[in-house]
Amino acid sequence: MKYSLRLNTFVAFLVGCCIVFPKTAHAYLDPGIGSYIFQLLLASLFGAFLVAKTYWSKLKVSLKNRFSMRKRYEKNK
């Protein structure tokens, strides 16, 4: 049972590799593909910065609230 499952998985992997990585591509790369890739990289970079900024501000507010509550608690003690 285990052997046939491993064999099936291996065969599926090989078939997938043959489909995804064919020997010949028969593709045309347009001269504008460089600017498209550049735009994708810039968009990814700016998106990552936006996500980092959003989570950083949330983390900063959360830590500020946590430590300010601790100071209030120690002051009232």
C-alpha positions in Angstrom: 0.0 0.0 0.0 2.7 2.5 1.0 4.8 1.5 -2.0 2.0 2.0 -4.5 1.2 5.4 -2.9 4.8 6.5 -3.2 4.9 5.2 -6.8 1.7 7.1 -7.7 3.1 10.3 -6.2 6.4 9.9 -8.0 4.6 9.3 -11.4 2.3 12.3 -10.8 5.4 14.4 -10.0 7.1 13.3 -13.2 4.1 14.0 -15.4 3.7 17.4 -13.7 7.3 18.2 -14.5 7.0 17.2 -18.1 3.9 19.4 -18.5 5.4 22.4 -16.7 9.0 22.1 -18.2 8.6 21.1 -21.8 11.7 20.6 -24.0 10.7 23.3 -26.5 8.8 26.4 -25.5 7.5 27.8 -28.8 7.1 31.2 -27.1 7.8 34.7 -28.2 9.2 37.2 -25.7 8.1 40.7 -26.6 10.7 43.5 -26.3 8.4 45.2 -23.7 8.6 42.2 -21.3 11.5 43.8 -19.5 9.5 46.9 -18.5 6.6 44.6 -17.5 8.9 42.6 -15.2 10.3 45.8 -13.8 6.8 47.0 -13.1 5.9 43.7 -11.3 9.1 44.0 -9.2 8.3 47.6 -8.2 4.7 46.8 -7.4 5.8 43.9 -5.3 8.3 46.0 -3.4 5.8 48.8 -2.8 3.2 46.3 -1.7 5.6 44.8 0.8 6.5 48.2 2.2 2.8 49.0 2.6 2.1 45.8 4.4 5.2 46.3 6.7 4.1 49.9 7.4 0.5 48.8 8.3 1.6 46.0 10.6 4.4 48.1 12.1 2.0 50.9 13.1 -0.4 48.3 14.6 2.4 46.7 16.6 3.6 50.1 17.8 0.2 51.1 19.0 -0.3 47.7 20.7 3.0 47.9 22.5 2.4 51.5 23.5 -1.0 50.6 25.0 0.5 47.6 26.8 3.4 49.5 28.4 1.3 52.6 29.3 -1.2 50.3 31.1 1.6 48.7 33.0 2.9 52.1 34.1 -0.6 53.1 35.2 -0.9 49.9 37.2 2.5 50.4 38.9 1.6 54.1 39.6 -1.7 53.1 41.3 -0.1 50.4 43.4 
